[in-house]
Amino acid sequence: MARIAFVLLCHRDPEGIVAQAERLTAAGDCVAIHFDGRAADGAFRHIRAALAMNPTVAFTARRFACGWGDWSLVDATLEGMRTALLAFPQATHLYLVSGDCMPIKPAEQAHAMLDRAAADHIECVDFFTSDWIRTGLRDERLVYRHPFNERRQKRLFYAALDLQRRLGLRRGPPADLQIRIGSQWWCLRRQTAEAILAFCRARPEVPRFFRSTWIPDETFFQTLVRHLVPAAEIRSRPPTFLMFTDYGVPVTFHNDHHDLLVSQDHLFARKISPDALDLKARLGRLYGGGSAPVALSGGGRRLHRYLTGRGRIGQRFAPRFWETATSLGQDRTLLILCCKKWHVGKRLADRIAAVTGIPALHYLFDETATALPDLGGIETTLDKRGRHRRALLGLLFDRLRSDTLLFCLDPAGQAAIADIRADRATTRVLEVDCTFSGKDLAGHARRVGLVDDGTAVSTLDRLLPALSCDLRSESERLRNGGGGGILRLRETAEPRENAVPLAAFLAIPQRQALEIAATHALFRD
């Protein structure tokens, strides 16, 4: 059975470090601690004294003064690996964690996952072709030398970089290595850790190269594991769950993130707030005492992005020149049917087409499966349709040989309405106001990928009020942005009431509108 030697990198919160070491060792694992050389000696002495009687805790002989982005973090990790391998010969795996990490699975489940496959768990994607680096320096991390720390010596860091650029002092990595990049946090088999240390002794030029790169903890181990281990024995996915904000800062988790974290398909999570005492206590009990498998759902990044991004409302794309230059013509009429329940919108559109003869399309800009004629390729993807809205609509008018065209639109697509209304064509918008039960909201959350079948009920219960509020806000923005020209059909209204906005929307007699409004089971789910 797997036995983990945790390599714990830490620099603060001595009481939290003691609690973490005791928690991990109580489950039968062991811990090798590297306490930052920049941290107070008194804090280090406190940790050593508190754990002195625990035979499954060891401390590194050297304490490196670590700086973010420095080789010092790799030095500290290598020292922790040597300590763990020497002190714990029974350990089968080495797992790198920080003082801000916490387990999000029971120990039994973590050990079982490691036992299932003879593999190393480390993210290692291609440095040059992947999109792992989203902002900032990319190739410059490797091809130039970085003797200064960007955070502590910003002026010197960029002066040295600029000088090397002007003098053309570029370099390449060792010829036999394919540079990989990924999360700093990994879990390696014992033999892989031993192979890395042996490789460093046999090939000193490799550590020497990475020593002067920028942020080497994201490339050094990732490159060496991929060089030393067959691809079939690597799970290129970090075992520790972490997220970054839009600004490249790690997301910090708090007490109310418990359900989100434990449902992720990972073994640990970071960064846990030092003040999240309740979360730490619950996760600690889970690791030490939970034996039943925890239901997995994943999707934590999507869910967190949705819940934290709801206040960011704006227009995503500026108009393209070919869209602003394309006119549909003032003699044409576009009818936009906005309905959040797509099956209701489609049902109403089909009924309108049957009664009036107006060509009606389903969710033209929201659903790839919407049936369209061949338009020369512009219709093939949602991305193309969205980029060339007016051109697409102009082609549809021509192909369908009609000066009136109806299509469905999700209420979230308000940028499309604003763009189309800027045209000279006549545009009318009908909002279909549906009621949403808890089951409806849950189904919508699944359809857009916020949750899946494994999502905990408590997580769903907290999400649904936010989702309901979001749908109301979407409707309000639609009406407020309509300049008073948004017609509204309500699920709760009688057919005679709904016939009035329908008649205005379609420019048809009241009798015909009532025939449509009275459609049997129009709002049925």
C-alpha positions as CSV (number, residue, x, y, z in Angstrom):
1,M,0.0,0.0,0.0
2,A,1.2,3.5,-0.8
3,R,2.9,5.4,2.0
4,I,3.5,9.1,1.3
5,A,6.5,11.2,2.4
6,F,5.3,14.8,2.2
7,V,7.9,17.4,1.4
8,L,6.5,20.4,3.2
9,L,7.8,23.8,2.1
10,C,6.7,26.5,4.7
11,H,7.7,29.9,5.9
12,R,5.1,31.1,8.5
13,D,2.3,30.0,10.9
14,P,4.3,27.6,13.1
15,E,1.2,26.4,14.9
16,G,-0.5,25.6,11.6
17,I,2.7,23.7,10.5
18,V,2.7,21.6,13.6
19,A,-1.0,20.8,13.2
20,Q,-0.5,19.9,9.5
21,A,2.4,17.6,10.3
22,E,0.5,15.8,13.1
23,R,-2.6,15.5,10.8
24,L,-0.6,13.9,8.0
25,T,1.5,11.6,10.1
26,A,-1.6,10.4,12.1
27,A,-2.9,8.8,8.9
28,G,0.3,6.7,8.6
29,D,2.3,9.0,6.3
30,C,5.5,11.0,7.1
31,V,6.7,14.6,6.6
32,A,10.0,16.2,5.7
33,I,9.9,19.9,6.6
34,H,11.9,22.7,5.0
35,F,11.3,26.0,6.9
36,D,12.3,29.1,5.0
37,G,15.7,30.5,5.9
38,R,14.2,34.0,5.8
39,A,11.7,33.1,8.6
40,A,12.3,33.7,12.2
41,D,14.6,31.3,14.0
42,G,12.3,31.3,17.0
43,A,9.4,30.0,14.9
44,F,11.6,27.2,13.6
45,R,12.7,26.2,17.1
46,H,9.0,26.1,18.2
47,I,8.1,23.7,15.3
48,R,11.1,21.5,16.0
49,A,10.3,21.3,19.8
50,A,6.6,20.6,19.2
51,L,7.4,17.7,16.8
52,A,10.5,16.4,18.5
53,M,8.8,13.2,19.7
54,N,7.2,12.4,16.4
55,P,9.4,9.8,14.6
56,T,7.7,10.3,11.3
57,V,8.7,14.0,11.0
58,A,12.2,15.0,9.8
59,F,13.8,18.4,9.1
60,T,16.1,19.4,6.3
61,A,19.7,19.9,7.3
62,R,19.9,23.2,5.4
63,R,17.4,26.0,5.3
64,F,17.4,28.0,2.1
65,A,16.3,31.6,2.0
66,C,13.6,31.3,-0.6
67,G,12.3,33.9,-3.0
68,W,9.4,33.6,-5.4
69,G,10.7,32.8,-8.9
70,D,14.1,31.9,-7.6
71,W,16.2,28.8,-7.9
72,S,16.1,28.8,-4.1
73,L,12.7,27.1,-4.2
74,V,14.1,24.3,-6.3
75,D,17.1,24.0,-3.9
76,A,14.6,23.8,-0.9
77,T,12.6,21.1,-2.7
78,L,15.7,19.0,-3.6
79,E,16.9,19.3,0.0
80,G,13.4,18.1,1.2
81,M,13.6,15.2,-1.3
82,R,17.0,14.1,0.0
83,T,15.8,14.3,3.6
84,A,12.6,12.3,2.9
85,L,14.4,9.6,1.0
86,L,17.0,9.2,3.7
87,A,14.7,9.4,6.7
88,F,11.8,7.4,5.4
89,P,13.0,4.3,3.5
90,Q,9.5,2.8,3.6
91,A,7.9,5.8,1.7
92,T,6.7,4.8,-1.8
93,H,5.8,8.4,-2.9
94,L,7.0,11.9,-2.4
95,Y,4.3,14.6,-2.4
96,L,5.3,18.3,-2.5
97,V,3.0,20.5,-0.5
98,S,3.1,24.0,1.0
99,G,2.1,25.3,4.4
100,D,-1.1,26.7,2.7
101,C,-2.2,23.2,1.4
102,M,-4.8,21.0,2.9
103,P,-6.1,17.5,2.0
104,I,-9.5,17.4,0.3
105,K,-9.8,13.6,0.3
106,P,-9.6,11.0,3.0
107,A,-6.1,9.4,3.4
108,E,-7.5,6.0,2.5
109,Q,-8.8,7.4,-0.8
110,A,-5.5,9.2,-1.5
111,H,-3.5,6.0,-0.9
112,A,-5.9,4.0,-3.1
113,M,-5.5,6.4,-6.0
114,L,-1.7,6.1,-5.8
115,D,-2.0,2.3,-5.6
116,R,-4.2,2.1,-8.7
117,A,-1.4,3.0,-11.2
118,A,2.4,2.9,-11.3
119,A,2.6,6.6,-12.3
120,D,4.0,10.0,-11.4
121,H,1.4,12.8,-10.9
122,I,3.0,16.0,-12.3
123,E,1.7,18.5,-14.8
124,C,4.3,18.7,-17.6
125,V,3.1,20.3,-20.9
126,D,5.2,21.6,-23.7
127,F,6.8,24.9,-22.8
128,F,6.7,26.4,-26.3
129,T,3.5,25.2,-27.8
130,S,1.1,25.1,-24.8
131,D,-0.8,28.1,-23.5
132,W,0.2,27.5,-19.9
133,I,1.8,30.9,-19.7
134,R,-1.0,33.4,-20.2
135,T,0.8,36.8,-19.5
136,G,4.3,38.2,-18.9
137,L,7.6,36.7,-19.9
138,R,7.6,33.5,-21.9
139,D,10.6,32.4,-24.0
140,E,12.6,35.0,-22.0
141,R,12.4,32.8,-19.0
142,L,14.8,30.4,-20.6
143,V,16.8,32.1,-23.3
144,Y,18.2,34.9,-21.0
145,R,19.9,34.7,-17.7
146,H,18.1,36.1,-14.6
147,P,20.6,36.9,-11.8
148,F,18.2,39.2,-10.1
149,N,14.8,38.6,-8.4
150,E,12.0,40.3,-10.2
151,R,10.0,41.1,-7.1
152,R,12.8,42.3,-4.8
153,Q,15.1,43.8,-7.5
154,K,12.7,44.8,-10.2
155,R,14.8,47.6,-11.8
156,L,17.9,45.4,-11.9
157,F,15.9,42.4,-13.2
158,Y,14.6,44.4,-16.2
159,A,17.8,46.2,-16.8
160,A,19.7,42.9,-17.1
161,L,17.0,41.5,-19.4
162,D,17.1,44.6,-21.7
163,L,20.9,44.5,-21.8
164,Q,20.9,40.9,-22.9
165,R,18.3,41.6,-25.6
166,R,20.3,44.5,-27.0
167,L,23.5,42.5,-27.1
168,G,21.8,39.4,-28.4
169,L,23.0,37.2,-25.5
170,R,20.5,34.4,-26.1
171,R,21.1,30.8,-25.2
172,G,19.4,27.4,-25.6
173,P,18.6,24.7,-23.1
174,P,20.6,21.5,-23.0
175,A,20.2,19.9,-26.4
176,D,18.7,16.6,-25.2
177,L,16.0,18.1,-23.1
178,Q,12.5,19.1,-24.2
179,I,11.5,21.9,-21.8
180,R,8.2,21.2,-20.0
181,I,6.1,23.4,-17.8
182,G,3.4,22.9,-15.2
183,S,2.2,23.3,-11.7
184,Q,4.9,23.4,-9.0
185,W,2.9,20.9,-6.8
186,W,3.4,17.2,-7.7
187,C,3.5,13.6,-6.3
188,L,6.3,11.4,-7.6
189,R,7.2,7.8,-7.0
190,R,10.2,7.1,-4.9
191,Q,12.2,5.7,-7.8
192,T,11.5,8.8,-9.9
193,A,12.7,11.1,-7.1
194,E,15.9,9.0,-6.7
195,A,16.4,9.2,-10.5
196,I,16.1,13.0,-10.5
197,L,18.8,13.3,-7.7
198,A,21.1,10.9,-9.6
199,F,20.6,12.8,-12.8
200,C,21.5,16.1,-11.1
201,R,24.8,14.5,-9.8
202,A,25.6,13.1,-13.2
203,R,24.6,16.1,-15.3
204,P,25.6,19.3,-13.2
205,E,25.2,21.5,-16.3
206,V,21.4,20.9,-16.2
207,P,20.8,22.3,-12.7
208,R,23.3,25.1,-13.7
209,F,21.2,26.0,-16.7
210,F,17.9,26.1,-14.7
211,R,19.6,28.0,-11.9
212,S,19.6,31.2,-14.0
213,T,16.2,30.8,-15.6
214,W,13.1,32.6,-14.3
215,I,10.6,30.7,-12.2
216,P,12.4,27.3,-12.5
217,D,10.1,25.5,-10.0
218,E,7.6,25.4,-12.9
219,T,10.0,23.9,-15.4
220,F,12.9,22.0,-13.7
221,F,11.1,19.0,-12.2
222,Q,8.5,18.9,-15.0
223,T,11.3,18.7,-17.7
224,L,13.3,16.1,-15.8
225,V,10.4,13.8,-15.1
226,R,9.4,13.8,-18.7
227,H,13.0,13.2,-19.7
228,L,13.5,10.3,-17.3
229,V,10.1,8.6,-17.2
230,P,8.1,7.1,-20.1
231,A,5.0,9.1,-21.1
232,A,2.7,6.2,-20.3
233,E,3.8,6.4,-16.6
234,I,3.1,10.1,-16.2
235,R,-0.3,11.6,-15.3
236,S,0.2,15.2,-16.6
237,R,-2.2,16.7,-14.1
238,P,-1.4,18.2,-10.8
239,P,-2.7,16.2,-7.8
240,T,-3.2,19.5,-5.9
241,F,-6.2,21.7,-6.9
242,L,-5.3,25.4,-7.3
243,M,-6.7,28.3,-9.3
244,F,-5.4,31.7,-10.3
245,T,-7.2,35.0,-10.7
246,D,-7.2,37.1,-13.9
247,Y,-4.1,38.8,-12.5
248,G,-2.1,35.7,-12.0
249,V,-2.6,35.6,-8.2
250,P,-3.5,32.3,-6.5
251,V,-7.1,32.1,-5.4
252,T,-7.4,31.9,-1.6
253,F,-10.1,29.5,-0.2
254,H,-12.2,30.3,2.9
255,N,-14.6,28.5,5.2
256,D,-17.5,28.6,2.7
257,H,-15.5,26.8,0.0
258,H,-15.6,23.4,1.8
259,D,-18.1,21.7,-0.6
260,L,-16.5,23.1,-3.7
261,L,-13.1,21.8,-2.7
262,V,-14.0,18.2,-1.5
263,S,-15.9,17.6,-4.8
264,Q,-12.8,18.3,-6.9
265,D,-10.9,15.3,-8.4
266,H,-7.7,16.2,-6.6
267,L,-6.0,15.1,-3.3
268,F,-5.0,18.5,-1.9
269,A,-5.9,22.1,-2.4
270,R,-4.1,25.4,-2.0
271,K,-4.2,28.2,-1.0
272,I,-6.2,27.8,2.2
273,S,-6.5,31.1,4.1
274,P,-4.7,31.0,7.5
275,D,-8.0,32.4,9.0
276,A,-10.1,29.6,7.6
277,L,-10.0,27.7,10.9
278,D,-13.3,26.0,10.4
279,L,-12.4,24.8,6.9
280,K,-9.0,23.5,8.1
281,A,-10.7,21.6,11.0
282,R,-13.3,20.0,8.7
283,L,-10.6,19.0,6.1
284,G,-8.4,17.7,8.8
285,R,-11.2,15.4,10.1
286,L,-11.9,14.3,6.5
287,Y,-8.3,13.2,5.9
288,G,-7.8,11.4,9.2
289,G,-11.3,9.9,9.7
290,G,-13.1,9.7,6.4
291,S,-13.1,6.3,4.9
292,A,-16.1,6.5,2.5
293,P,-15.1,7.8,-1.0
294,V,-16.0,11.4,-1.6
295,A,-18.2,12.1,-4.6
296,L,-16.3,13.8,-7.4
297,S,-17.6,16.4,-9.8
298,G,-14.7,18.6,-10.9
299,G,-15.7,21.8,-12.6
300,G,-14.4,23.9,-9.6
301,R,-12.7,26.5,-11.9
302,R,-15.9,27.0,-13.9
303,L,-18.1,27.3,-10.8
304,H,-15.7,29.7,-9.0
305,R,-15.3,31.8,-12.2
306,Y,-19.1,32.1,-12.5
307,L,-19.7,33.0,-8.9
308,T,-16.9,35.6,-8.7
309,G,-17.5,37.0,-12.1
310,R,-21.2,37.8,-11.9
311,G,-20.5,41.5,-11.2
312,R,-18.5,41.9,-14.4
313,I,-21.1,42.9,-16.9
314,G,-20.0,44.5,-20.1
315,Q,-19.8,44.1,-23.9
316,R,-17.2,41.6,-24.7
317,F,-16.4,42.4,-28.3
318,A,-16.1,45.7,-30.2
319,P,-17.9,45.8,-33.5
320,R,-15.9,44.5,-36.5
321,F,-15.4,46.7,-39.5
322,W,-17.2,44.2,-41.8
323,E,-20.2,44.1,-39.5
324,T,-20.5,47.9,-39.2
325,A,-20.1,48.2,-42.9
326,T,-22.8,45.6,-43.7
327,S,-26.4,46.7,-43.8
328,L,-29.4,44.4,-44.0
329,G,-31.5,47.1,-45.6
330,Q,-34.3,49.3,-44.3
331,D,-37.0,47.3,-46.0
332,R,-36.3,44.2,-44.0
333,T,-37.7,43.2,-40.6
334,L,-35.9,41.1,-38.0
335,L,-37.9,39.5,-35.2
336,I,-35.8,38.4,-32.2
337,L,-37.5,36.0,-29.8
338,C,-35.6,36.0,-26.5
339,C,-36.3,33.0,-24.2
340,K,-34.1,31.4,-21.6
341,K,-36.0,28.1,-21.8
342,W,-34.8,27.0,-25.2
343,H,-37.4,24.3,-25.6
344,V,-40.2,26.9,-25.1
345,G,-38.5,29.4,-27.5
346,K,-38.2,26.7,-30.2
347,R,-41.8,25.6,-29.7
348,L,-43.1,29.2,-30.0
349,A,-40.9,29.9,-33.0
350,D,-42.3,26.8,-34.8
351,R,-45.9,27.7,-34.0
352,I,-45.3,31.3,-35.3
353,A,-43.9,29.9,-38.6
354,A,-46.9,27.5,-38.9
355,V,-49.5,30.2,-38.4
356,T,-48.0,33.2,-40.1
357,G,-45.6,31.6,-42.7
358,I,-42.7,33.8,-41.4
359,P,-39.4,31.9,-41.7
360,A,-38.3,31.1,-38.1
361,L,-34.9,29.8,-37.0
362,H,-34.0,28.4,-33.6
363,Y,-31.1,29.6,-31.5
364,L,-29.0,30.9,-34.4
365,F,-26.2,32.4,-32.3
366,D,-26.3,30.0,-29.3
367,E,-26.6,26.4,-30.6
368,T,-24.4,24.8,-33.3
369,A,-27.2,22.3,-34.1
370,T,-29.6,25.0,-35.4
371,A,-30.6,23.9,-38.9
372,L,-29.3,26.3,-41.5
373,P,-28.9,26.2,-45.3
374,D,-25.5,26.1,-46.9
375,L,-24.1,29.6,-46.7
376,G,-20.6,29.1,-47.9
377,G,-19.1,28.1,-44.6
378,I,-20.1,31.1,-42.5
379,E,-22.8,29.0,-40.8
380,T,-20.5,26.2,-39.7
381,T,-19.5,27.4,-36.2
382,L,-20.9,29.6,-33.6
383,D,-17.7,31.6,-33.6
384,K,-18.1,32.4,-37.3
385,R,-21.8,33.3,-36.9
386,G,-21.0,35.6,-34.0
387,R,-18.2,37.4,-35.8
388,H,-20.3,38.0,-39.0
389,R,-23.8,38.5,-37.6
390,R,-25.1,40.9,-40.2
391,A,-23.5,39.2,-43.1
392,L,-25.0,35.9,-41.9
393,L,-28.5,37.4,-41.5
394,G,-28.2,39.1,-45.0
395,L,-27.4,35.7,-46.5
396,L,-30.4,34.1,-44.7
397,F,-32.8,36.8,-46.0
398,D,-31.6,36.1,-49.5
399,R,-31.7,32.3,-49.3
400,L,-35.1,32.2,-47.6
401,R,-36.4,34.8,-50.0
402,S,-38.2,36.7,-47.4
403,D,-38.0,40.3,-46.1
404,T,-39.1,39.1,-42.6
405,L,-37.1,36.7,-40.5
406,L,-37.5,35.4,-37.0
407,F,-34.8,33.8,-34.9
408,C,-34.5,32.8,-31.2
409,L,-31.8,34.2,-28.9
410,D,-30.7,33.5,-25.4
411,P,-31.3,36.6,-23.3
412,A,-27.6,36.6,-22.4
413,G,-26.8,37.6,-26.1
414,Q,-27.6,41.2,-25.6
415,A,-24.5,42.3,-27.5
416,A,-26.1,40.7,-30.6
417,I,-29.3,42.7,-30.1
418,A,-27.4,46.0,-29.7
419,D,-25.4,45.3,-32.9
420,I,-28.4,44.3,-35.0
421,R,-30.5,47.3,-33.8
422,A,-27.7,49.6,-35.1
423,D,-28.7,48.5,-38.6
424,R,-31.2,50.2,-40.7
425,A,-33.5,47.2,-40.8
426,T,-36.6,47.2,-38.6
427,T,-35.9,45.1,-35.5
428,R,-38.5,44.0,-32.9
429,V,-37.7,42.0,-29.8
430,L,-40.0,39.8,-27.8
431,E,-39.0,38.6,-24.4
432,V,-40.7,35.3,-23.3
433,D,-40.8,35.6,-19.5
434,C,-40.8,32.0,-18.0
435,T,-41.0,30.9,-14.5
436,F,-38.1,28.8,-13.1
437,S,-38.5,26.1,-10.5
438,G,-35.5,24.7,-8.5
439,K,-35.4,21.8,-11.0
440,D,-35.3,24.2,-13.9
441,L,-32.4,26.1,-12.4
442,A,-30.5,22.9,-11.6
443,G,-31.0,21.7,-15.2
444,H,-29.8,25.0,-16.5
445,A,-26.7,24.8,-14.3
446,R,-25.9,21.4,-15.8
447,R,-26.5,22.5,-19.3
448,V,-24.0,25.4,-19.1
449,G,-21.5,23.2,-17.2
450,L,-21.6,24.8,-13.8
451,V,-22.4,21.5,-12.1
452,D,-22.6,17.9,-13.0
453,D,-24.1,14.7,-11.5
454,G,-21.5,14.5,-8.8
455,T,-22.0,18.0,-7.4
456,A,-22.9,17.9,-3.7
457,V,-26.5,18.9,-2.9
458,S,-25.3,21.5,-0.5
459,T,-23.2,23.2,-3.2
460,L,-26.2,23.2,-5.6
461,D,-28.4,24.7,-2.8
462,R,-26.0,27.6,-2.5
463,L,-25.6,28.0,-6.2
464,L,-29.3,28.1,-7.2
465,P,-30.2,31.5,-5.4
466,A,-27.3,33.1,-7.2
467,L,-28.4,31.6,-10.5
468,S,-32.0,32.8,-10.0
469,C,-30.8,36.3,-9.2
470,D,-28.6,36.2,-12.3
471,L,-31.5,35.3,-14.6
472,R,-33.6,38.1,-13.1
473,S,-30.7,40.6,-13.7
474,E,-30.4,39.3,-17.2
475,S,-34.0,40.0,-17.9
476,E,-33.8,43.5,-16.4
477,R,-30.7,44.3,-18.5
478,L,-32.6,43.2,-21.6
479,R,-35.5,45.5,-20.9
480,N,-33.4,48.4,-19.7
481,G,-31.2,48.2,-22.8
482,G,-34.1,48.0,-25.1
483,G,-34.9,51.7,-25.2
484,G,-38.5,51.0,-24.3
485,G,-39.0,48.7,-27.3
486,I,-39.0,45.3,-25.7
487,L,-42.3,43.5,-25.9
488,R,-43.0,40.9,-23.2
489,L,-45.0,37.6,-23.2
490,R,-45.5,36.0,-19.8
491,E,-45.9,32.4,-18.8
492,T,-48.2,33.5,-16.0
493,A,-50.5,35.6,-18.3
494,E,-53.7,34.4,-20.0
495,P,-53.6,33.8,-23.8
496,R,-55.7,36.9,-24.4
497,E,-53.2,39.0,-22.6
498,N,-50.3,37.5,-24.4
499,A,-52.0,38.0,-27.8
500,V,-51.4,41.8,-27.4
501,P,-47.6,41.8,-27.4
502,L,-47.6,38.9,-30.0
503,A,-49.7,40.9,-32.4
504,A,-47.4,43.9,-32.1
505,F,-44.3,41.8,-32.4
506,L,-45.4,40.0,-35.5
507,A,-47.5,42.8,-37.0
508,I,-50.5,40.4,-37.4
509,P,-54.2,40.7,-36.5
510,Q,-55.2,40.0,-32.9
511,R,-57.1,36.9,-34.0
512,Q,-54.0,35.3,-35.4
513,A,-52.0,36.3,-32.4
514,L,-54.5,34.7,-30.1
515,E,-54.2,31.4,-32.0
516,I,-50.5,31.4,-31.4
517,A,-50.8,32.5,-27.7
518,A,-53.3,29.7,-27.0
519,T,-50.9,27.0,-28.3
520,H,-51.5,23.8,-26.2
521,A,-48.7,23.1,-23.7
522,L,-46.6,26.1,-24.9
523,F,-44.7,26.4,-21.6
524,R,-44.6,22.7,-20.7
525,D,-41.2,21.5,-19.6
